Amino acid sequence: MSYSQYKNEHREILDKIANKKLHDYILSNLQSSLSSIGFSNEFVDYFVNNFSELNFEQFYSKFDEEIKKVYDIGFFQKIVPDYFSKQVIPHIPESNKILDLGCGTGILIHTLAKEQKFQELIGIDINEYPEWKQFINPKVTFKIIKEREFDNFLKKTQPDNIILTWTLHHMEYDEQVRYLTDIFKTMKKGSRIVILEDSYSEKLLPIMKFARNRTNSCEFQIW
Ligand SMILES: C[S@@+](CC[C@H](N)C(=O)[O-])C[C@H]1O[C@@H](n2cnc3c(N)ncnc32)[C@H](O)[C@@H]1O
C-alpha cells in the first residue's frame, strides 16, 4: 500500500492539534471510532499509543492486511451500504431521476440501483473513480463535473431529487454556499435534497440556516 499521502496528512493533523486537550479528545474519538468499524484492539492500541510518533513503515508492514480487510471490505462494502439502506434511502422519495453529488466510488448508487423506486441514477464527482467502469447498469451514469460546469449541468439534467453524502465537508464554506444556492435556484417545486454529514465544523451553522429558511419550492431536510 502507498502510505506517503497518509504520512503527509498525519503530519498536518499533528501540527494542527498541538493543543493537548484537543489532542486527547481526538485520540479518544479515534479509539472508539476505529473499534466501532471493526479494527482489532491490537491495531487501535498501537495506533493511538504511537499517534504522535507513528513510524509509517512499521505501522503499515504490521497492519497492511488488517487495514485492507476492515477499511476496504468491512467498511465500504458492509457498514456504509447498510447505513445508507437504513438511514438515507428511506428519506429519498420515489423518483425518476436522482443526482448523487460527490458520489465518490458510487456505493450509494449501487445500493439505489437495487431499489425499484428509482429509474435513473446519475453520480457526479470532481474526480473519476475506477469503480465507475466496473459498475455497468442501464439505470446508472457517472460523470466528472467540476464546479464551473455544475450550474449548467443541473439546469440541463433537472433531477427530481439530490443527495449529498459526506460531500459538503470537502468544500470550503463559500463553495458549499455556491452549490446549495445553485441547487436551491434550479430544483423543481417539491424536490428534496437529502444531506448526510457527520463531520464537526464551525462552518455548519449556515446549513442550519438554509434548513430554517424553507421556501415552497424546495425542501431541505436535516437530521
Ligand atoms: C467522503 S467522499 C463521499 C463519497 C460518497 N458520497 C459516499 O458517501 O461514499 C467525498 C466526495 O466528494 C467529492 N467532492 C468534493 N468536492 C466536490 C465538488 N465540488 N463536487 C463534486 N464532488 C465533490 C470528492 O471527490 C469525494 O469523492
The ligand as an ORCA input file, in Angstrom:
! r2SCAN-3c Opt
* xyz 0 1
  C     -16.055     11.324      1.582
  S     -16.335     11.213     -0.132
  C     -18.034     10.705     -0.118
  C     -18.345      9.870     -1.309
  C     -19.764      9.358     -1.364
  N     -20.734     10.425     -1.384
  C     -20.056      8.407     -0.228
  O     -20.896      8.698      0.612
  O     -19.426      7.343     -0.184
  C     -16.470     12.912     -0.710
  C     -16.534     13.039     -2.205
  O     -16.902     14.381     -2.531
  C     -16.225     14.703     -3.723
  N     -16.246     16.148     -3.893
  C     -15.586     17.094     -3.213
  N     -15.881     18.320     -3.684
  C     -16.756     18.146     -4.691
  C     -17.433     19.013     -5.592
  N     -17.221     20.316     -5.562
  N     -18.277     18.489     -6.495
  C     -18.464     17.154     -6.548
  N     -17.846     16.272     -5.745
  C     -17.007     16.763     -4.830
  C     -14.854     14.105     -3.522
  O     -14.146     13.973     -4.745
  C     -15.209     12.762     -2.901
  O     -15.378     11.764     -3.861
*
